[in-house]
Amino acid sequence: MSTSAKSLIARNPIGKVNSIMANIKSAKKRVLIAEANRVRNVAFKSSIKTAVKKALELAAGEDKEALNAAISKVYQLCDKAVSKGILHKNTAARKKSRLVLAIKKINA
């Protein structure tokens, strides 16, 4: 999508794309920045989900060292997301807690 086409696109709160946008230059710039941030946040959240899935796969195996490394990676990603404002601290805590509970359930 070209830069001129991007300047005409805005997202409404539901996530649908609108072609109507403010004429003010700063408002157009904020729309572009918000879209770039949204894409970055989605990618970061996706990396957390991937790390959780990897940790759950390792929980079924016998390699405890790799499992501990994977859990550590999930914790690291969640904490980084909180510090960057991508996740709320309680959301990150819930994700970490549910991961450990799921791993304990698999190993039981």
N, C-alpha and C positions, 0 to 999 in steps of 0.2 A: 504494500500500500504506500503510495507516495505521500510526501509531507503535506502537499496541498489537500489531498483527500483526507488525511488524518485530521487536519484542522477543522473539518466539517463534521466530524463524528464525536458524539457524546454518549455516555451511558446513563440511562435512568436508574433509579434505585433497584429495580428488579433485575437489571443486567442486560436489558435489551438495548440495542443500538439505536440512537436517535440521530437524525440528520440535522436537527435544529440546534443551534448553539448561540451563545451570546456573541455580540460583535466586538466586545472589548478585548483588546489584545492580551491583557493579563489573564482574563478568564479563559481564553483559548489555550494559553500556555499552561494554565493549571489543569485543564482537561488532559492535555498531552502528558503532563507529569504524573497525574493521577493514574492514567492508563499504564504508563511505564511501571509505576510502583505496584499496580495491581498484578501485572504480569510477573514481576519479580517475586511478589508475595506468594502467588499461586505456585511458582516453581519451587520456592523454599518449602512451602507446606507439602508439596509433592515429594521432596527429598526426605522429609520427616516420615511420611507414610511408607516410602520405600525402605528406609532404615528399620522401621518397625516390622515390616514384613520379613526382612532379612533376619532380624533377631528372632522372630517366631519360627522361621525355618530352621535356624541353628539350634533352637531349643529342643527340637525333635531329635537332633543328632547327639553325638557323644562328646563333641569338642567343646569343653567348658571354657577354654581360654578364648576361643573365637566368639563364643556366646557373650562372655563378659566384655569383650571389645565392642561387640555390636550393641550391647545395652549401653555402654559408655558413650558410644557414638550417638544413640538416640537421645540420651540425656544432654549431651553437648549441643545437639541441634535444637532441642526444645529450649534450652537455656538461652541460646543465641537468638532464637526467634522472639523470646520474651524481651531480651535486651534491645532488639531492633524494633519492637512494637508490632511484630507480625502476629504473635499469639498473646493472649492474656495469660497472666501468671497462673491462674487457676486452671485454665485449659491445658497448659503445659504440665502442670502437676497431675491432672487427671489422666493425660496420655501416658505419663511415666508410670503412674500407679496401675493403670489398666494393663500396661505391658508386663509389669512384674507379676501381677496376678495371673495373667494368661500363661506366662512362662512357668509359674509354680503349678498351675493346673495341668500343663502338658507334662511336666516332670513328675507329677504325683502318681 
